[in-house]
Amino acid sequence: MQKYIHYEKWTGQVVGHTREKSDCCIKADMPADNIYSYIVFDDKLYKRDNIVKTPLEKKLSIIEYGKKATVKINIFPDDAILKIIIDKYYIQTFIDPNQFDRIQFIHPVLKIYIHSKKSPQLLGTLEIDLDEYFKTGKYEQDISTILSKVNITDLVFKTQRCFEKYAYEINKNIAQPKVVDRNLIDNNIHLEITRCDTEWDLLVKNHIRFWQEFDSVLNDKITIFFTDKKDRNKLEGSISFRLADLKRNEYLICKLGSSLDRVKNINLEDKVIHVNKNYLNITYTNENTSN
């Protein structure tokens, strides 16, 4: 039976299926297995595998200054070094996470062009081999020649986007005063995760007393990833929530899930926790909360 399959523009993730159109949808036969284990690419439905299938814009876009992005350019002017960090946990949403160790990209070369605000002259081109990057997790470039020609604040970065969000940031090597979080003075965690009496639910307990410390980030999306202890690139499951919800309810019950819903009977005691926000200290406790 054919239906309109709705998906996210940049990731191709299937978000639903109806008999009505939307801005991002294709009409296709429904697969016999789980539709959410598929993605949409070039108006076709594909089973998730180890290939990252992303659109590639023909036009050049200017990369904005900022802290949050899938592809982040970090510039260290004191060392004349440029580093690129790509969010590997986000990239896993494009593929079967169990094949992350064989990851390949349909557009394997990410090009970033460096210009000056004061001149249209091309100062340099960065070429990141994405297949190679995800083997090493590292990309660094000496930009001393570029910085000898232009002030660091006059740099402009452009790219043909294949991910939704890019950003660059200038990192000065200045010692910053250590900020003390009052919540950690008597207790070294902010949130505690425990297992409920079902296979799929986790309870997030709140140990935050001074919510003023988090006023500016209450609406941030917090995602906690559980990865294999022996292979940190192997995503086993995740939960997401906002601190605002936790503040209002004191605790939350979150459904454990992954892009392929392969987390039934997952053994969390054998997993490593990662969180997408470094201002939170989170721990997992092996406790059954069947109350």
C-alpha positions as CSV (number, residue, x, y, z in Angstrom):
1,M,0.0,0.0,0.0
2,Q,1.3,3.4,-0.9
3,K,1.4,6.3,1.6
4,Y,3.0,9.7,1.9
5,I,6.1,9.1,4.0
6,H,7.2,12.2,5.9
7,Y,10.8,12.9,6.7
8,E,13.3,15.5,8.0
9,K,14.9,17.5,5.3
10,W,18.6,17.1,6.3
11,T,18.7,13.7,7.9
12,G,16.2,11.9,5.8
13,Q,14.8,10.4,9.0
14,V,11.2,9.1,8.6
15,V,8.9,11.0,11.1
16,G,5.6,9.5,10.0
17,H,3.3,8.3,7.2
18,T,-0.2,9.5,6.3
19,R,-2.4,9.8,3.2
20,E,-1.8,13.5,3.1
21,K,1.1,15.5,1.7
22,S,3.5,17.7,3.6
23,D,6.5,19.9,2.6
24,C,8.9,17.0,3.0
25,C,7.4,13.7,1.9
26,I,7.4,11.1,-0.8
27,K,4.7,8.7,-2.0
28,A,6.0,5.1,-1.8
29,D,5.0,1.6,-0.9
30,M,5.2,0.8,2.8
31,P,7.9,-1.7,3.5
32,A,7.0,-5.0,5.3
33,D,9.4,-4.2,8.2
34,N,9.8,-1.2,10.5
35,I,9.4,2.0,8.4
36,Y,11.5,3.9,11.0
37,S,14.6,1.8,10.0
38,Y,14.5,3.6,6.7
39,I,15.6,7.0,5.5
40,V,14.6,9.1,2.5
41,F,17.3,10.3,0.1
42,D,16.8,11.7,-3.4
43,D,13.1,11.0,-3.2
44,K,13.6,7.3,-2.6
45,L,13.3,5.1,0.4
46,Y,16.5,3.4,1.6
47,K,17.1,0.8,4.4
48,R,19.6,2.2,6.8
49,D,23.1,0.8,6.3
50,N,26.7,2.1,6.7
51,I,26.4,4.8,4.1
52,V,25.7,8.4,5.2
53,K,23.3,9.7,2.5
54,T,23.0,13.5,2.8
55,P,21.9,16.2,0.3
56,L,24.5,18.5,-1.1
57,E,23.6,22.1,-1.8
58,K,24.9,23.6,-5.1
59,K,25.2,27.1,-3.7
60,L,27.7,28.3,-1.2
61,S,26.5,29.2,2.3
62,I,28.4,31.4,4.8
63,I,29.2,29.6,8.1
64,E,28.0,31.6,11.0
65,Y,29.8,32.3,14.3
66,G,28.5,30.1,17.1
67,K,28.9,27.2,19.5
68,K,26.3,24.6,18.5
69,A,26.6,22.7,15.2
70,T,27.1,19.4,13.5
71,V,30.3,20.6,11.9
72,K,32.3,22.9,14.2
73,I,35.4,24.9,13.2
74,N,37.6,25.9,16.2
75,I,40.3,28.5,15.5
76,F,43.2,28.9,17.9
77,P,44.9,32.2,16.8
78,D,47.6,32.0,19.4
79,D,48.8,28.7,17.9
80,A,47.7,29.4,14.3
81,I,45.8,26.1,14.3
82,L,42.3,25.3,13.0
83,K,40.5,22.2,14.2
84,I,37.3,20.7,13.0
85,I,35.0,18.6,15.2
86,I,32.0,16.7,13.7
87,D,29.3,15.5,16.0
88,K,29.6,11.7,15.7
89,Y,26.5,10.9,17.7
90,Y,24.3,13.1,15.4
91,I,25.9,11.4,12.4
92,Q,24.8,8.0,13.7
93,T,21.1,9.0,13.1
94,F,21.7,8.7,9.4
95,I,22.8,5.1,9.4
96,D,22.5,1.7,11.1
97,P,24.5,2.5,14.3
98,N,25.7,-1.1,14.5
99,Q,27.6,-0.4,11.2
100,F,29.3,2.7,12.5
101,D,32.8,1.1,12.3
102,R,32.3,0.7,8.5
103,I,30.9,4.2,8.0
104,Q,31.2,5.8,4.6
105,F,29.8,9.0,3.0
106,I,28.0,9.4,-0.2
107,H,29.7,12.8,-0.4
108,P,33.1,11.9,1.2
109,V,34.9,15.3,0.8
110,L,33.8,18.2,2.9
111,K,35.1,21.5,1.4
112,I,35.3,24.7,3.4
113,Y,36.5,27.9,1.6
114,I,38.2,30.7,3.6
115,H,37.8,34.3,2.5
116,S,38.2,37.7,4.0
117,K,35.4,40.2,4.8
118,K,37.5,42.9,3.1
119,S,38.3,41.1,-0.2
120,P,36.7,38.4,-2.4
121,Q,40.1,36.7,-2.7
122,L,40.1,33.0,-1.8
123,L,42.6,32.6,1.0
124,G,42.5,28.8,1.3
125,T,40.4,25.7,1.0
126,L,40.0,23.0,3.7
127,E,39.3,19.5,2.4
128,I,38.1,17.0,5.0
129,D,37.9,13.4,4.0
130,L,34.9,12.3,6.0
131,D,35.6,8.6,5.6
132,E,39.1,9.2,7.0
133,Y,37.9,11.6,9.7
134,F,35.7,9.0,11.3
135,K,38.6,6.6,11.5
136,T,40.8,9.1,13.4
137,G,38.3,11.6,14.8
138,K,40.8,14.4,14.2
139,Y,41.4,17.2,11.7
140,E,43.9,20.0,12.2
141,Q,45.3,22.6,9.8
142,D,48.1,25.1,10.2
143,I,46.6,28.5,9.1
144,S,49.7,30.7,9.9
145,T,50.0,31.8,6.3
146,I,46.3,32.9,6.2
147,L,46.6,34.7,9.5
148,S,49.7,36.6,8.2
149,K,47.4,38.1,5.5
150,V,44.2,38.8,7.4
151,N,43.0,39.6,10.9
152,I,41.4,36.6,12.6
153,T,38.1,38.6,13.0
154,D,37.9,39.2,9.3
155,L,37.8,35.6,8.3
156,V,34.8,34.3,6.4
157,F,34.0,30.6,5.9
158,K,31.8,29.2,3.2
159,T,30.7,25.7,2.2
160,Q,28.2,23.7,0.2
161,R,26.1,22.3,3.0
162,C,25.5,18.6,3.3
163,F,24.5,18.9,7.0
164,E,22.1,21.4,8.4
165,K,24.2,23.3,11.0
166,Y,27.8,24.5,10.7
167,A,29.5,27.0,13.0
168,Y,33.0,28.5,13.7
169,E,34.5,29.9,16.9
170,I,37.6,31.7,17.8
171,N,39.3,30.2,20.9
172,K,41.7,32.5,22.8
173,N,44.3,30.8,25.0
174,I,43.3,32.9,28.0
175,A,43.0,31.4,31.4
176,Q,39.4,31.7,32.5
177,P,38.4,31.9,36.2
178,K,36.9,28.6,37.3
179,V,33.1,28.9,37.8
180,V,31.8,27.0,40.8
181,D,28.4,25.3,40.4
182,R,26.8,25.4,43.8
183,N,24.9,22.2,43.1
184,L,28.2,20.3,43.1
185,I,29.6,21.5,46.4
186,D,27.9,18.8,48.5
187,N,26.9,16.4,45.8
188,N,28.9,15.6,42.7
189,I,26.0,14.9,40.3
190,H,23.1,16.9,38.8
191,L,21.0,14.0,37.5
192,E,20.7,10.3,38.4
193,I,19.3,7.8,36.0
194,T,17.7,4.6,37.2
195,R,15.9,1.7,35.6
196,C,12.1,1.4,35.8
197,D,10.4,-2.0,36.0
198,T,9.8,-2.1,32.2
199,E,12.3,-2.9,29.5
200,W,12.0,0.5,27.9
201,D,11.7,3.2,30.6
202,L,14.3,5.1,32.6
203,L,13.7,7.4,35.5
204,V,15.7,10.6,35.6
205,K,16.0,11.9,39.1
206,N,16.8,15.5,39.9
207,H,19.6,16.5,42.3
208,I,19.6,20.2,41.3
209,R,18.9,22.6,44.2
210,F,20.1,25.9,42.6
211,W,18.1,26.2,39.4
212,Q,19.5,29.7,38.9
213,E,22.7,28.0,37.6
214,F,20.7,26.7,34.6
215,D,18.4,29.6,33.8
216,S,19.9,30.3,30.4
217,V,19.8,26.6,29.3
218,L,16.5,25.4,30.6
219,N,15.1,24.8,27.1
220,D,18.2,23.1,25.7
221,K,17.5,19.6,24.4
222,I,19.5,17.2,26.6
223,T,20.3,13.9,25.0
224,I,22.0,11.0,26.9
225,F,23.7,8.3,24.8
226,F,24.5,4.8,25.9
227,T,27.4,3.3,24.0
228,D,29.1,-0.1,24.1
229,K,31.9,-0.1,26.7
230,K,34.4,-1.7,24.3
231,D,33.4,0.3,21.2
232,R,32.5,3.9,22.1
233,N,31.3,4.5,18.5
234,K,28.6,1.8,18.8
235,L,25.4,3.6,19.9
236,E,23.1,1.3,21.9
237,G,20.3,3.7,22.9
238,S,19.5,7.2,24.1
239,I,16.9,9.4,25.9
240,S,16.1,13.1,25.4
241,F,14.4,15.7,27.5
242,R,14.6,19.4,28.6
243,L,15.7,20.7,31.9
244,A,12.6,22.9,32.0
245,D,10.4,19.7,32.0
246,L,12.6,18.2,34.8
247,K,12.3,21.4,36.9
248,R,8.6,21.4,36.6
249,N,8.0,17.7,37.4
250,E,11.0,17.0,39.7
251,Y,11.6,13.7,37.9
252,L,10.9,12.3,34.4
253,I,10.3,8.9,33.0
254,C,11.9,8.7,29.6
255,K,11.5,5.9,27.0
256,L,14.8,4.4,26.0
257,G,15.2,4.2,22.2
258,S,17.5,4.2,19.3
259,S,17.1,4.9,15.6
260,L,16.4,1.2,14.9
261,D,14.5,0.4,18.2
262,R,17.0,-2.3,18.9
263,V,17.3,-1.7,22.6
264,K,15.0,-4.4,24.0
265,N,16.7,-6.1,26.9
266,I,19.7,-3.8,26.7
267,N,22.2,-4.3,29.6
268,L,22.9,-0.7,30.7
269,E,25.4,-1.8,33.3
270,D,27.7,-2.7,30.4
271,K,27.4,0.7,28.7
272,V,29.1,4.1,28.9
273,I,27.1,7.3,29.3
274,H,27.7,10.3,27.1
275,V,25.7,13.6,27.3
276,N,25.6,16.3,24.7
277,K,25.9,19.1,27.3
278,N,29.2,19.3,29.2
279,Y,27.7,21.4,32.0
280,L,25.8,18.3,33.4
281,N,27.2,15.6,35.7
282,I,25.0,12.5,35.2
283,T,25.3,9.0,36.7
284,Y,23.4,5.7,36.1
285,T,22.4,3.6,39.1
286,N,21.3,-0.1,38.7
287,E,18.1,0.2,40.6
288,N,14.6,-1.0,39.8
289,T,12.0,1.6,40.5
290,S,8.8,-0.5,40.5
291,N,6.7,1.8,42.7
